[in-house]
Each structure stands twice: as C-alpha cells, then as structure tokens.
Amino acid sequence: MRGGKGAATRGKRREERDLAGVMGGFTHLDAEGRAVMVDVSGKAETERRATAKGMVHVSADTFALIREGGVEKGDVLSVARLAGIMAAKHTPDLIPLCHPLQLTLVQVDLRLDEGACGVEITATCGLTGRTGVEMEALTAVAVAALTIYDMCKARDRSMRIGDIRLVHKSGGKSGTYEAP
C-alpha cells in the first residue's frame, strides 16, 4: 500500500483544511461539512445585546385601522409585541443550532410610520452569557411582523414584510457592530 497510514492522515488533514477554506470558517460545520451546535463552554461570559429591526408595509386603510384600534382581531400592536417577546424566548425551538439562553432582556417596540405606511418593529435582547443574542432579536422582529400580517390579512393581503436586519450587537470576542 503506497503512502501508508501517515499519508492517509495527511490527506485527511489537507481535506479538512480545504473544506474549512471552502466553508469560509463557518463555526456551525464540522470537518465533514455536517451541521453542529457550537461548543461555547470555553468562552467567557460577557454582557451581550443585540437589536434588530424590520418593517411591515400595509395599505392606507389598514394603517388607519391599526392606528385607530379598529382591527377585528384586536389590538394589533399589543399582540405583535407579545408575540415577538415569546418568539425571542423560543428561538432555539425554531432555529435548530441556536443555544437555549437565559435572556435577561427582551424588548419589542412597534412604531406606526405614516410616511412608509407601515409598522416599524424594533427588538432588543440581552443577557450575560457565552453566546450572542442576534438570532433572538431577529426572530422577535420576524414573528412580530408575521403576527401583524395574521391579524390584518382579512382586510389586506398585499402587506409586505421586509428589511429585517441586525442593527446593533455588542459583547463577546467580536465586540460591537453597528449597522451602517
């Protein structure tokens, strides 16, 4: 057998290095490219926060109904706020590789934006821990937006959910990120 066991081991290491380069150093993939939950046990606990935003564009009639509290299903903004809070707390049930976290802050704010004819959603999550809370903030925004859609769809099926993005992140090894 040419090369023997040593050559096979070197070949495997080279393959792992090549795969890591192809995968761009993604931490949720092992050497074979399989999905894994990242081991954060060796990371230091730091205060971490993340804020995400998104928008639900609605028709002028739907905007007026939301503003006046006239939607048949109830108070759209209050229900969407609660849905966003609950979603943040259940993120690891929805996103397979997210760590279950002991959130110490979940704040969901909804603002009627007349100029955009929509509802702007802002969610901030925080904790002291070993991993960030970006996914929790993003999930809160997405579920709050879907709740607005659900509550208003009988009147307005043309609503658009969009521009869901991370706008701030702090804590951890990578430090602070502010969206441009």
N, C-alpha and C positions, 0 to 999 in steps of 0.2 A: 504494500500500500504506500503510494508516494506521498511524502509530506508528513504522514503520521498524525497523531493526536494533536501535537503542537500546531501544525498547520491548520487543522480544523478549528482550534480555539482562536488562532489569529484571524482566520477568515470570519468567524462569528463576531469577534470584536469589531473588525472592519465593517461588517454588515450593520452592526448596531450603531456605529459612528455614522455611517452613511444614512441610515434610517433617521437618526436624530437630526441630521442636517436637512433631510427631506421634510421632516415633520416640523422644522423650524424651532425645535426645542420645546414643543408643547409639553406641558407637565402632566397632562391627563392621558398620555400614551406611554405604554411600556416599550421595551426594546423591540418587540414584535409588532408594534403599532396597535395593540389592543387597548381599549379604554380602561383606565384605572382611576380610583379615587386617590388623590394626592395625600401622602403621609405628611401631616403638618405637626407631628408630635415634637419635632426638634426646633420648631420656630418659637421665637419669643412672643409672649403676649404683649400686644400694644393696643392702644385705643385706636379704633378703626371706624371710619364713617364713609358713607357713600350717598350721593344724591343723584337721582335720575329724573328726567322729565319726558313728557310726551304730550300729545295733543289729540283731541277728538273734534273734528270739524263736523258741524251739523248745519241743517238748513236754518234760515232765519226764523221760521215758525217754531222749530224745535228749540232753538236758542231762547226764544221768548217763553215757551212753556217751561223750560228748565229754570229760567230766571224768576218766573212768577210762581213756581211750585205747582204747575198745572199738569204735570205728567201723571197719568192714571195710576201707574205702579207705585208712586210715592215720591219722596224727596230724593231726587237723583244724586245730588252731591253727597248727602249723608250716607246713602247706601254704598256709593262708589268708594267713599273714604274708608268705610268699614271693610269692604271687600279687599281694598289694597292692603290694609293692615293685616288682615287674615292671610292674604296671599304671601306677604313677606315672611310670616311665621311658618308657612307651609312650603317654602321654596324647595327644600330637599325632597319633598314628596312629588314635586313636579319636574325638577331638573335632576336627572339621575346621579351625577357625580358631585353635587353640592353637599357640603358638610352640614349636618344639623347644628344650628348655632343657638346660643343663649343670647338672643337680641335684648339689648337694654333700651333701645330707642327704635320706634317705627312711627314716623310722622308722614301723613299723606295730606297734601293741600291741593284743593281744586279751586281754580280761578276762572271765572267767566271772562273771556276775551272777546269783546264785541267786534273789534277790528278784524280778528281772524274768524269770527263767527264760530266759536268753539269753546271747549273747556281745556284749559292747560292743567296738567297734572304734574305735581312735584312730590317725590317721595324721598325721604332721608331715613337711612337705617344706621344704627351704630351698636357697638359693643366693645368690650375689651377681650381680645382673643388672639388666636393664631392664624386666622384667615379672614379675608376681606368680606364685605357685605354688599358688593356691587350687584350680584345676582338677586339679592333680596330687594334692593331698591328698584331694579329694573322689572322684576316680577310684580312688585306692588303697583307700578305705573301701568304695566300691561293689563293686569286684572282689573284695576280701577277703570281703565279705558273700555275693556270688554263689558264691564257692568253698566257703564253709561250706554253703550250700544244696546245691550239687552233691555234696559229699561225704556229706551226710546224707539226701538226698532218698529213697533207697530205704527208709528207715525212717520218714520224717516229711515228708510232702508239705504239711503245714499250716504249715510255718515261715513267718514273716513278716519281711521285710526292711523297715527303716524308719528314720525320724528321721535321715536323712543330712543333715548340715548343717555349715557353716563355723562354727567356734567361736573362731578367732583368726586374725588376719592382721596382719603388720607389715611396714614398709618401703614405699618408694615415695612418690609425691606425696600419696596419700590417707592416709598414716600408719597408725596402729594401729586395729584393730577387735577388740572383744571381744564375743562374743555375750552377750545379757542372761541 
